[in-house]
Amino acid sequence: MKSDYQTLKLWTLGVLPLAKDAIHVYIGFACFLFALVVLRRRMSSYSALLPGLLVAITLEIFDLRDGYAWLESAKDIANTNLLPLVLITLARLKAFNA
């Protein structure tokens, strides 16, 4: 029997024309934008990763509870936070004006 969380996740995947891994990238980027715009974090601040990291870990706790593999959860956390991490690192290296 699927949990309510897994049912909601499968429904969301059915509605959105995106792969599961792509949704993680979008969630991570949305959390990064939230940190920049709402929480007013600087683009070069690693603290801008915290919302995405917290959301990713929370979602993966539900997956682990429902029997998903640890390696799959680690991959999802990486997918969620890799793009913001790259952008922050580039900003810190002054690769662009941010």
N, C-alpha and C positions, 0 to 999 in steps of 0.2 A: 504494500500500500504506500502510495506517495504522500509525502507531507504536503501541507498547504503551500509551503515555500517552493517545493519542487513543482507543484502544479502551476503556481503563479509564474515561475521561471519558464516552464515549457509553454505556457500561454503567451508570454512576452516574446519568446523566440518564434512562435508561430505568427505573431502579429507584425513584428519588425522584420524587414527583409535583410537581416544581417546574420552572420555566423556568430556563434557563441563567443569566440575569441575576439571578434570585432566589437561586440557589445562591451566587453571589458575595457577595451581601448577607449571607447566613447565615455564610459563611466569615469575612467581615470582622468580624461581630459576635462570633463564637466566638473569634477571635484577640484581639479587644478584651477580652472577658471573661477570657481566659487572662492577658492583661497585668495586669488588675485583681486577679484572685484569686491566680494562681500567682506572677506576678512582683511582685505587691504595688505596682503603680504607682497613683498617685493618678488619679482620674477627670479632674482638671483638667490632667494632665501630657501634653504632646504625645508624650512617650516611649511612651505607651500605644498609639500608632499603629504603632510599629516592627514588632511581630509580624505584623500584618495587611499592612503594606507589604511586608515580606520574603516572606511567603507569596504574595501577589499577584504580585510581580515574578518569583518563582521559577516559578509556574505559567504566567505569560505568556511566559517564556523558552522553555518547552517548546512553547507554541503558535506562537511566532515561528519556532522551529526547524522546525516542521511546516508552515510556509508561510502562517500566518494573517496578516492585515493589521495594521500598526502601529496604525491608528486603532481597530480592534476591541480590541486589547490595552490601549490607553490607556483605553478605555471600561470594560473589565473591572477595571482597577486602580482607577478612580474608583468604580465600583459597590461594590468590596470595602471601600473606606476612607471613603466619604462619611458614612455613618451614625455611625461612631465619631468622625469629625472634627466633625460637628455636635454630638454629645453632649459632647465635650471642650470645644468652644467655648462651649456653653451653661453648662457647669460653671465655666469660667473667668470668664464674665460673671455668675456667681452667679444664674443663672436658676432654680435649684433647689438644695436643700441636698444637697451631695455631698462 
